[in-house]
Amino acid sequence: MAILANVLLLITVLVAVGAHHENRPDTIILSYGTGSLRFAPAGVAWDEEGHRFIVSSLNDGTLRGIDGGDEEGSTTVEVTTAGDDSSFDETSTGHAPYGTTGVYVEEDTFYTCVVDLSADSWDTLIYAFDKESTRKVWGQSLVTGVVDSERNIPHWCNDLTGDGDGNLFAVDSYNAEIWTVRTDGSEKQLFSTNTQFAPSAVTGLGLTGIVHHPDGYLIVVHHNGYLYKILTEGDDDHEIGEITRISVDTTLSWPVAIALFDGNKLLVTHGRNGESVVGFWTEDDFESVETSGSYSTYGANALANWDGTHYVLNGLNGTDGTTSGSYYELEKVVIEEFASANGLFLSFSVVLAALLSFLM
């Protein structure tokens, strides 16, 4: 009977969690007054302990904490700077000399890609900030200089992820490189440089998004529409293994962000102006993926996982692609095929819970 009681309790929790996810905000508006054009949010990650999204800014080089809320419908929140040391000095042009792009949250630390916008050194870095104090803990320069001196194309750390075992992995979108850095900032090295990751001749960008799978490999997305699976090897995961192009059953256009969940599902932004988020699932450990549906939006350029609920960051000014909007949005991604599967599981759980209760 004790085992049955425990099973019943577990199922009840699962049902409650499912209902809680449904009550999360459909839209979270990132207000920034008349200065919204200067915000230019570029990356987002969910901070579970702080119950907030951490949003980066390409234009003013800050990290901001955005309260998640738990109400249904639209929520407007204040935009706040996450600590004095997370903001860089501004220049007379109205832009900070540095901008923040990709964001990754792990345990007690925020990590963000940092790019030089001043054209003085074209430095690209990773910065770490303490969650509690929001003060900078360390900064590690990945590479300085330009990829193409004739066209003055810089290196550009666009996204990063971690393996939960002391390693960060960052992609350089203007070069065919992946860098790895220890989470304490003590060591960096070039993890991969591969011609498959070279920037697209059409869009000028290469790798734009990266996630780490708990089974010990990376998944990256290229701006030309390709997905790659990269095995990591060695005791410290600093050695690159086999690189496999993932077979995709559809054509992706201008993807810039990916998110992994449940170990076998992937979300990818799609469209020149980020018109949708496409859902994929795999049955062969990401040797291939199949389309499971899509979600229509606009300006999608980053994704965040709020404990099973995914949000897309609409980083273009306004949701209709105009320059007249005074806000940006975090929008809950709902893909019916995924939602139906979850709903079927929860319905089955409710029936099973009732049956166990009757047997007891």
C-alpha positions as a Markdown table, in Angstrom:
| # | Residue | x | y | z |
|---|---|---|---|---|
| 1 | Met | 0.0 | 0.0 | 0.0 |
| 2 | Ala | 2.9 | 2.3 | 0.7 |
| 3 | Ile | 4.2 | 1.9 | -2.8 |
| 4 | Leu | 0.7 | 2.6 | -4.2 |
| 5 | Ala | 0.5 | 5.7 | -2.1 |
| 6 | Asn | 3.9 | 7.0 | -3.3 |
| 7 | Val | 2.9 | 6.4 | -7.0 |
| 8 | Leu | -0.3 | 8.2 | -6.4 |
| 9 | Leu | 1.5 | 11.1 | -4.9 |
| 10 | Leu | 4.0 | 11.3 | -7.8 |
| 11 | Ile | 1.1 | 11.3 | -10.3 |
| 12 | Thr | -0.7 | 14.0 | -8.4 |
| 13 | Val | 2.4 | 16.1 | -8.5 |
| 14 | Leu | 2.8 | 15.6 | -12.3 |
| 15 | Val | -0.8 | 16.7 | -12.9 |
| 16 | Ala | -0.3 | 19.8 | -10.7 |
| 17 | Val | 2.9 | 20.7 | -12.6 |
| 18 | Gly | 1.1 | 20.4 | -15.9 |
| 19 | Ala | -1.7 | 22.7 | -14.7 |
| 20 | His | 0.9 | 25.2 | -13.3 |
| 21 | His | 2.6 | 25.4 | -16.7 |
| 22 | Glu | -0.7 | 26.3 | -18.3 |
| 23 | Asn | -1.2 | 29.2 | -16.0 |
| 24 | Arg | 2.1 | 30.9 | -16.9 |
| 25 | Pro | 1.9 | 34.2 | -18.8 |
| 26 | Asp | 1.2 | 34.0 | -22.5 |
| 27 | Thr | 3.2 | 37.2 | -23.0 |
| 28 | Ile | 5.7 | 39.1 | -20.9 |
| 29 | Ile | 6.2 | 42.6 | -22.1 |
| 30 | Leu | 9.7 | 44.1 | -21.7 |
| 31 | Ser | 9.0 | 47.8 | -21.2 |
| 32 | Tyr | 11.8 | 50.2 | -21.7 |
| 33 | Gly | 9.9 | 53.5 | -22.2 |
| 34 | Thr | 10.9 | 55.8 | -25.1 |
| 35 | Gly | 14.4 | 54.3 | -25.1 |
| 36 | Ser | 13.3 | 50.8 | -26.3 |
| 37 | Leu | 15.3 | 51.1 | -29.5 |
| 38 | Arg | 18.4 | 51.1 | -27.4 |
| 39 | Phe | 17.5 | 47.9 | -25.6 |
| 40 | Ala | 18.0 | 45.4 | -28.5 |
| 41 | Pro | 17.6 | 42.2 | -26.4 |
| 42 | Ala | 19.8 | 39.5 | -27.9 |
| 43 | Gly | 19.7 | 36.5 | -25.5 |
| 44 | Val | 17.6 | 35.1 | -22.7 |
| 45 | Ala | 17.9 | 32.3 | -20.0 |
| 46 | Trp | 15.7 | 31.3 | -17.1 |
| 47 | Asp | 17.0 | 31.7 | -13.6 |
| 48 | Glu | 15.0 | 29.2 | -11.5 |
| 49 | Glu | 16.2 | 30.3 | -8.1 |
| 50 | Gly | 15.6 | 34.0 | -8.8 |
| 51 | His | 12.3 | 33.2 | -10.6 |
| 52 | Arg | 13.2 | 35.5 | -13.5 |
| 53 | Phe | 14.4 | 35.7 | -17.0 |
| 54 | Ile | 17.9 | 37.0 | -17.6 |
| 55 | Val | 17.9 | 39.1 | -20.8 |
| 56 | Ser | 21.0 | 40.5 | -22.5 |
| 57 | Ser | 21.2 | 43.7 | -24.6 |
| 58 | Leu | 23.3 | 44.1 | -27.7 |
| 59 | Asn | 23.0 | 47.9 | -27.6 |
| 60 | Asp | 23.8 | 48.9 | -24.0 |
| 61 | Gly | 25.7 | 45.9 | -22.8 |
| 62 | Thr | 23.6 | 45.0 | -19.7 |
| 63 | Leu | 21.9 | 42.0 | -18.2 |
| 64 | Arg | 18.4 | 42.5 | -16.9 |
| 65 | Gly | 16.3 | 40.5 | -14.5 |
| 66 | Ile | 12.7 | 40.1 | -15.8 |
| 67 | Asp | 10.2 | 38.7 | -13.3 |
| 68 | Gly | 8.3 | 35.7 | -14.6 |
| 69 | Gly | 5.0 | 36.2 | -12.8 |
| 70 | Asp | 2.4 | 33.5 | -12.5 |
| 71 | Glu | -0.7 | 35.1 | -13.9 |
| 72 | Glu | -2.6 | 34.2 | -17.0 |
| 73 | Gly | -2.5 | 36.5 | -19.9 |
| 74 | Ser | -0.2 | 39.5 | -20.5 |
| 75 | Thr | 2.2 | 40.8 | -17.8 |
| 76 | Thr | 4.1 | 44.1 | -17.9 |
| 77 | Val | 7.2 | 44.2 | -15.9 |
| 78 | Glu | 9.9 | 46.8 | -15.0 |
| 79 | Val | 13.3 | 46.4 | -16.7 |
| 80 | Thr | 16.1 | 46.6 | -14.2 |
| 81 | Thr | 19.9 | 46.5 | -14.6 |
| 82 | Ala | 21.4 | 43.4 | -12.9 |
| 83 | Gly | 24.1 | 45.2 | -10.9 |
| 84 | Asp | 26.5 | 48.1 | -11.6 |
| 85 | Asp | 29.3 | 45.9 | -12.9 |
| 86 | Ser | 27.1 | 44.3 | -15.6 |
| 87 | Ser | 26.7 | 47.6 | -17.4 |
| 88 | Phe | 29.4 | 49.1 | -19.5 |
| 89 | Asp | 30.2 | 52.8 | -19.9 |
| 90 | Glu | 28.3 | 54.4 | -22.8 |
| 91 | Thr | 29.9 | 56.4 | -25.6 |
| 92 | Ser | 28.7 | 59.5 | -27.3 |
| 93 | Thr | 27.1 | 57.4 | -30.0 |
| 94 | Gly | 24.4 | 56.2 | -27.7 |
| 95 | His | 25.8 | 52.7 | -27.7 |
| 96 | Ala | 27.9 | 51.0 | -25.1 |
| 97 | Pro | 31.3 | 50.0 | -26.3 |
| 98 | Tyr | 30.3 | 46.4 | -25.6 |
| 99 | Gly | 27.1 | 44.4 | -26.1 |
| 100 | Thr | 25.9 | 41.3 | -24.4 |
| 101 | Thr | 24.5 | 38.4 | -26.6 |
| 102 | Gly | 24.0 | 34.8 | -25.5 |
| 103 | Val | 23.1 | 34.0 | -21.9 |
| 104 | Tyr | 23.5 | 30.8 | -19.8 |
| 105 | Val | 22.6 | 30.3 | -16.2 |
| 106 | Glu | 24.1 | 27.6 | -14.0 |
| 107 | Glu | 23.9 | 27.2 | -10.2 |
| 108 | Asp | 24.9 | 30.5 | -8.6 |
| 109 | Thr | 26.3 | 32.2 | -11.8 |
| 110 | Phe | 25.1 | 34.0 | -14.9 |
| 111 | Tyr | 27.3 | 33.7 | -18.0 |
| 112 | Thr | 27.1 | 35.9 | -21.1 |
| 113 | Cys | 28.9 | 36.4 | -24.4 |
| 114 | Val | 30.3 | 39.9 | -24.8 |
| 115 | Val | 31.2 | 41.6 | -28.1 |
| 116 | Asp | 33.1 | 44.8 | -28.8 |
| 117 | Leu | 31.0 | 47.4 | -30.6 |
| 118 | Ser | 33.7 | 50.1 | -30.7 |
| 119 | Ala | 35.8 | 48.7 | -33.6 |
| 120 | Asp | 38.9 | 49.5 | -31.6 |
| 121 | Ser | 40.0 | 46.0 | -30.8 |
| 122 | Trp | 37.0 | 43.8 | -31.9 |
| 123 | Asp | 37.4 | 41.8 | -28.7 |
| 124 | Thr | 34.9 | 39.0 | -27.9 |
| 125 | Leu | 34.7 | 37.6 | -24.4 |
| 126 | Ile | 32.7 | 35.6 | -21.8 |
| 127 | Tyr | 31.8 | 37.3 | -18.6 |
| 128 | Ala | 30.5 | 35.6 | -15.4 |
| 129 | Phe | 28.3 | 37.3 | -12.8 |
| 130 | Asp | 27.4 | 36.2 | -9.3 |
| 131 | Lys | 23.6 | 35.7 | -9.0 |
| 132 | Glu | 23.2 | 37.1 | -5.5 |
| 133 | Ser | 25.3 | 40.2 | -5.8 |
| 134 | Thr | 25.0 | 40.5 | -9.6 |
| 135 | Arg | 28.7 | 41.6 | -9.6 |
| 136 | Lys | 31.2 | 40.5 | -12.2 |
| 137 | Val | 33.2 | 37.5 | -11.1 |
| 138 | Trp | 35.5 | 37.1 | -14.0 |
| 139 | Gly | 36.0 | 37.9 | -17.7 |
| 140 | Gln | 37.8 | 35.8 | -20.3 |
| 141 | Ser | 38.8 | 37.1 | -23.7 |
| 142 | Leu | 38.3 | 34.4 | -26.3 |
| 143 | Val | 39.9 | 36.1 | -29.3 |
| 144 | Thr | 40.9 | 39.7 | -30.4 |
| 145 | Gly | 40.9 | 41.1 | -33.9 |
| 146 | Val | 39.0 | 40.6 | -37.1 |
| 147 | Val | 38.1 | 37.5 | -39.1 |
| 148 | Asp | 38.3 | 39.4 | -42.4 |
| 149 | Ser | 40.5 | 42.6 | -42.3 |
| 150 | Glu | 39.4 | 43.7 | -45.8 |
| 151 | Arg | 35.7 | 43.8 | -44.9 |
| 152 | Asn | 36.4 | 44.5 | -41.2 |
| 153 | Ile | 34.4 | 41.5 | -40.0 |
| 154 | Pro | 34.9 | 40.8 | -36.3 |
| 155 | His | 34.8 | 37.7 | -34.2 |
| 156 | Trp | 31.3 | 37.4 | -32.6 |
| 157 | Cys | 30.5 | 35.2 | -29.6 |
| 158 | Asn | 26.8 | 34.8 | -30.2 |
| 159 | Asp | 25.7 | 32.0 | -27.9 |
| 160 | Leu | 27.0 | 29.7 | -25.2 |
| 161 | Thr | 26.0 | 26.7 | -23.1 |
| 162 | Gly | 27.4 | 24.5 | -20.3 |
| 163 | Asp | 27.7 | 20.8 | -19.6 |
| 164 | Gly | 27.1 | 21.1 | -15.8 |
| 165 | Asp | 30.6 | 19.7 | -15.2 |
| 166 | Gly | 32.7 | 22.8 | -15.2 |
| 167 | Asn | 32.8 | 23.6 | -19.0 |
| 168 | Leu | 31.3 | 26.3 | -21.1 |
| 169 | Phe | 31.0 | 26.1 | -24.9 |
| 170 | Ala | 30.6 | 29.2 | -27.1 |
| 171 | Val | 30.1 | 29.7 | -30.8 |
| 172 | Asp | 31.7 | 32.4 | -33.0 |
| 173 | Ser | 29.1 | 33.3 | -35.6 |
| 174 | Tyr | 31.5 | 35.1 | -37.9 |
| 175 | Asn | 34.1 | 32.3 | -37.8 |
| 176 | Ala | 34.1 | 28.5 | -38.0 |
| 177 | Glu | 35.0 | 28.2 | -34.3 |
| 178 | Ile | 33.7 | 26.8 | -31.0 |
| 179 | Trp | 35.5 | 27.9 | -27.8 |
| 180 | Thr | 35.5 | 26.2 | -24.4 |
| 181 | Val | 36.1 | 27.9 | -21.1 |
| 182 | Arg | 36.1 | 26.5 | -17.6 |
| 183 | Thr | 33.2 | 27.9 | -15.5 |
| 184 | Asp | 35.7 | 29.4 | -13.0 |
| 185 | Gly | 37.3 | 31.4 | -15.9 |
| 186 | Ser | 40.7 | 29.6 | -15.3 |
| 187 | Glu | 41.2 | 28.0 | -18.7 |
| 188 | Lys | 40.1 | 28.6 | -22.3 |
| 189 | Gln | 40.9 | 26.7 | -25.5 |
| 190 | Leu | 39.8 | 26.4 | -29.1 |
| 191 | Phe | 37.4 | 23.4 | -29.0 |
| 192 | Ser | 36.7 | 23.2 | -32.8 |
| 193 | Thr | 37.4 | 24.9 | -36.0 |
| 194 | Asn | 35.7 | 23.2 | -39.0 |
| 195 | Thr | 34.9 | 24.2 | -42.5 |
| 196 | Gln | 31.4 | 22.9 | -42.0 |
| 197 | Phe | 30.9 | 25.8 | -39.6 |
| 198 | Ala | 32.1 | 28.5 | -41.9 |
| 199 | Pro | 29.8 | 31.5 | -42.3 |
| 200 | Ser | 27.2 | 31.3 | -45.1 |
| 201 | Ala | 28.0 | 33.1 | -48.3 |
| 202 | Val | 24.4 | 34.4 | -48.3 |
| 203 | Thr | 23.8 | 35.5 | -44.8 |
| 204 | Gly | 27.4 | 36.0 | -43.5 |
| 205 | Leu | 26.8 | 34.0 | -40.3 |
| 206 | Gly | 27.9 | 30.6 | -39.3 |
| 207 | Leu | 26.9 | 28.9 | -36.0 |
| 208 | Thr | 24.2 | 30.9 | -34.2 |
| 209 | Gly | 23.0 | 28.6 | -31.4 |
| 210 | Ile | 24.3 | 25.8 | -29.2 |
| 211 | Val | 22.9 | 23.5 | -26.5 |
| 212 | His | 24.5 | 20.6 | -24.5 |
| 213 | His | 22.7 | 17.2 | -24.3 |
| 214 | Pro | 23.1 | 15.4 | -21.0 |
| 215 | Asp | 24.2 | 12.3 | -22.8 |
| 216 | Gly | 27.5 | 14.1 | -23.6 |
| 217 | Tyr | 27.3 | 15.9 | -26.9 |
| 218 | Leu | 26.6 | 19.3 | -28.3 |
| 219 | Ile | 23.9 | 20.3 | -30.8 |
| 220 | Val | 24.6 | 23.4 | -32.9 |
| 221 | Val | 22.6 | 25.3 | -35.5 |
| 222 | His | 24.1 | 27.0 | -38.6 |
| 223 | His | 22.5 | 30.0 | -40.1 |
| 224 | Asn | 22.3 | 28.2 | -43.5 |
| 225 | Gly | 19.7 | 25.8 | -41.9 |
| 226 | Tyr | 21.8 | 22.9 | -40.8 |
| 227 | Leu | 21.9 | 21.2 | -37.4 |
| 228 | Tyr | 25.0 | 19.3 | -36.2 |
| 229 | Lys | 25.7 | 16.8 | -33.4 |
| 230 | Ile | 29.2 | 17.1 | -31.9 |
| 231 | Leu | 30.5 | 14.5 | -29.6 |
| 232 | Thr | 32.7 | 15.6 | -26.7 |
| 233 | Glu | 35.5 | 13.4 | -25.5 |
| 234 | Gly | 38.2 | 13.4 | -22.8 |
| 235 | Asp | 38.0 | 13.6 | -19.0 |
| 236 | Asp | 37.3 | 17.3 | -19.1 |
| 237 | Asp | 35.2 | 17.3 | -22.3 |
| 238 | His | 37.8 | 19.5 | -24.0 |
| 239 | Glu | 38.4 | 17.2 | -26.9 |
| 240 | Ile | 36.1 | 17.2 | -29.9 |
| 241 | Gly | 34.8 | 13.9 | -31.2 |
| 242 | Glu | 32.7 | 13.0 | -34.3 |
| 243 | Ile | 30.7 | 15.7 | -36.0 |
| 244 | Thr | 27.5 | 14.6 | -37.7 |
| 245 | Arg | 25.1 | 16.6 | -39.7 |
| 246 | Ile | 21.6 | 15.8 | -38.3 |
| 247 | Ser | 19.1 | 14.7 | -40.9 |
| 248 | Val | 16.1 | 17.1 | -40.9 |
| 249 | Asp | 12.8 | 16.4 | -42.6 |
| 250 | Thr | 12.2 | 20.1 | -43.5 |
| 251 | Thr | 14.1 | 23.2 | -44.7 |
| 252 | Leu | 15.1 | 25.6 | -42.0 |
| 253 | Ser | 15.6 | 29.3 | -43.1 |
| 254 | Trp | 17.9 | 31.7 | -41.2 |
| 255 | Pro | 17.7 | 29.9 | -37.8 |
| 256 | Val | 19.4 | 31.8 | -34.9 |
| 257 | Ala | 18.4 | 29.9 | -31.7 |
| 258 | Ile | 17.8 | 26.4 | -30.4 |
| 259 | Ala | 16.5 | 24.9 | -27.2 |
| 260 | Leu | 16.5 | 21.3 | -25.9 |
| 261 | Phe | 14.0 | 19.7 | -23.6 |
| 262 | Asp | 12.9 | 16.3 | -22.4 |
| 263 | Gly | 16.1 | 14.9 | -23.9 |
| 264 | Asn | 14.5 | 14.2 | -27.3 |
| 265 | Lys | 12.8 | 17.4 | -28.4 |
| 266 | Leu | 14.3 | 20.5 | -30.0 |
| 267 | Leu | 13.0 | 24.0 | -30.7 |
| 268 | Val | 14.5 | 26.1 | -33.5 |
| 269 | Thr | 13.7 | 29.6 | -34.6 |
| 270 | His | 12.9 | 29.9 | -38.3 |
| 271 | Gly | 12.6 | 32.6 | -41.0 |
| 272 | Arg | 14.5 | 35.7 | -42.1 |
| 273 | Asn | 12.5 | 37.8 | -39.6 |
| 274 | Gly | 12.0 | 35.1 | -37.0 |
| 275 | Glu | 8.5 | 34.3 | -38.2 |
| 276 | Ser | 8.2 | 31.0 | -36.3 |
| 277 | Val | 9.6 | 28.5 | -33.9 |
| 278 | Val | 9.7 | 24.9 | -35.2 |
| 279 | Gly | 9.5 | 21.9 | -33.0 |
| 280 | Phe | 11.4 | 18.7 | -33.7 |
| 281 | Trp | 11.7 | 15.3 | -32.0 |
| 282 | Thr | 14.1 | 12.4 | -32.4 |
| 283 | Glu | 13.9 | 8.6 | -31.9 |
| 284 | Asp | 17.6 | 8.0 | -32.7 |
| 285 | Asp | 19.5 | 10.2 | -30.3 |
| 286 | Phe | 19.6 | 13.1 | -32.7 |
| 287 | Glu | 21.0 | 11.4 | -35.7 |
| 288 | Ser | 17.8 | 12.7 | -37.3 |
| 289 | Val | 14.8 | 14.8 | -36.3 |
| 290 | Glu | 11.2 | 15.0 | -37.5 |
| 291 | Thr | 9.0 | 18.1 | -37.5 |
| 292 | Ser | 6.4 | 18.1 | -34.8 |
| 293 | Gly | 4.7 | 21.4 | -35.6 |
| 294 | Ser | 5.5 | 25.1 | -35.4 |
| 295 | Tyr | 4.5 | 28.3 | -33.6 |
| 296 | Ser | 3.9 | 31.6 | -35.4 |
| 297 | Thr | 5.6 | 34.7 | -34.0 |
| 298 | Tyr | 7.8 | 37.6 | -35.2 |
| 299 | Gly | 11.3 | 38.7 | -34.5 |
| 300 | Ala | 12.3 | 35.4 | -32.8 |
| 301 | Asn | 16.0 | 35.5 | -31.9 |
| 302 | Ala | 16.4 | 33.6 | -28.6 |
| 303 | Leu | 14.7 | 30.8 | -26.6 |
| 304 | Ala | 14.5 | 30.1 | -22.8 |
| 305 | Asn | 13.2 | 27.0 | -20.9 |
| 306 | Trp | 11.2 | 27.9 | -17.8 |
| 307 | Asp | 11.1 | 24.5 | -16.2 |
| 308 | Gly | 9.4 | 22.9 | -19.1 |
| 309 | Thr | 7.6 | 25.9 | -20.5 |
| 310 | His | 9.4 | 27.6 | -23.4 |
| 311 | Tyr | 9.5 | 31.3 | -24.2 |
| 312 | Val | 10.7 | 33.0 | -27.3 |
| 313 | Leu | 12.4 | 36.4 | -27.1 |
| 314 | Asn | 11.0 | 38.7 | -29.8 |
| 315 | Gly | 14.0 | 40.9 | -30.2 |
| 316 | Leu | 12.9 | 43.1 | -33.1 |
| 317 | Asn | 11.4 | 46.4 | -32.0 |
| 318 | Gly | 7.6 | 45.8 | -31.8 |
| 319 | Thr | 5.9 | 42.6 | -32.7 |
| 320 | Asp | 4.9 | 43.5 | -36.2 |
| 321 | Gly | 8.4 | 44.3 | -37.6 |
| 322 | Thr | 8.0 | 48.1 | -37.5 |
| 323 | Thr | 10.2 | 50.5 | -35.7 |
| 324 | Ser | 7.4 | 52.2 | -34.0 |
| 325 | Gly | 6.9 | 49.7 | -31.1 |
| 326 | Ser | 7.8 | 50.7 | -27.6 |
| 327 | Tyr | 8.4 | 47.3 | -26.2 |
| 328 | Tyr | 9.8 | 43.8 | -26.8 |
| 329 | Glu | 8.2 | 40.5 | -25.8 |
| 330 | Leu | 8.8 | 37.2 | -24.2 |
| 331 | Glu | 6.1 | 35.0 | -25.7 |
| 332 | Lys | 5.1 | 31.5 | -24.6 |
| 333 | Val | 5.7 | 28.9 | -27.3 |
| 334 | Val | 2.8 | 26.6 | -27.8 |
| 335 | Ile | 3.2 | 23.8 | -30.3 |
| 336 | Glu | -0.1 | 21.8 | -30.4 |
| 337 | Glu | 1.6 | 18.4 | -31.2 |
| 338 | Phe | 3.8 | 18.7 | -28.1 |
| 339 | Ala | 0.9 | 20.0 | -26.0 |
| 340 | Ser | -1.4 | 17.2 | -27.1 |
| 341 | Ala | 1.2 | 14.6 | -26.2 |
| 342 | Asn | 1.6 | 16.1 | -22.7 |
| 343 | Gly | -2.1 | 16.4 | -22.3 |
| 344 | Leu | -2.6 | 12.8 | -23.2 |
| 345 | Phe | 0.0 | 11.8 | -20.6 |
| 346 | Leu | -1.6 | 13.9 | -17.9 |
| 347 | Ser | -5.1 | 12.5 | -18.8 |
| 348 | Phe | -3.7 | 9.0 | -18.4 |
| 349 | Ser | -2.1 | 10.0 | -15.1 |
| 350 | Val | -5.4 | 11.3 | -13.8 |
| 351 | Val | -7.2 | 8.0 | -14.7 |
| 352 | Leu | -4.4 | 5.9 | -13.2 |
| 353 | Ala | -4.5 | 8.0 | -10.0 |
| 354 | Ala | -8.2 | 7.4 | -9.7 |
| 355 | Leu | -7.7 | 3.7 | -10.2 |
| 356 | Leu | -5.0 | 3.5 | -7.6 |
| 357 | Ser | -7.1 | 5.4 | -5.1 |
| 358 | Phe | -10.0 | 3.0 | -5.6 |
| 359 | Leu | -7.7 | 0.0 | -5.1 |
| 360 | Met | -6.4 | 1.4 | -1.8 |
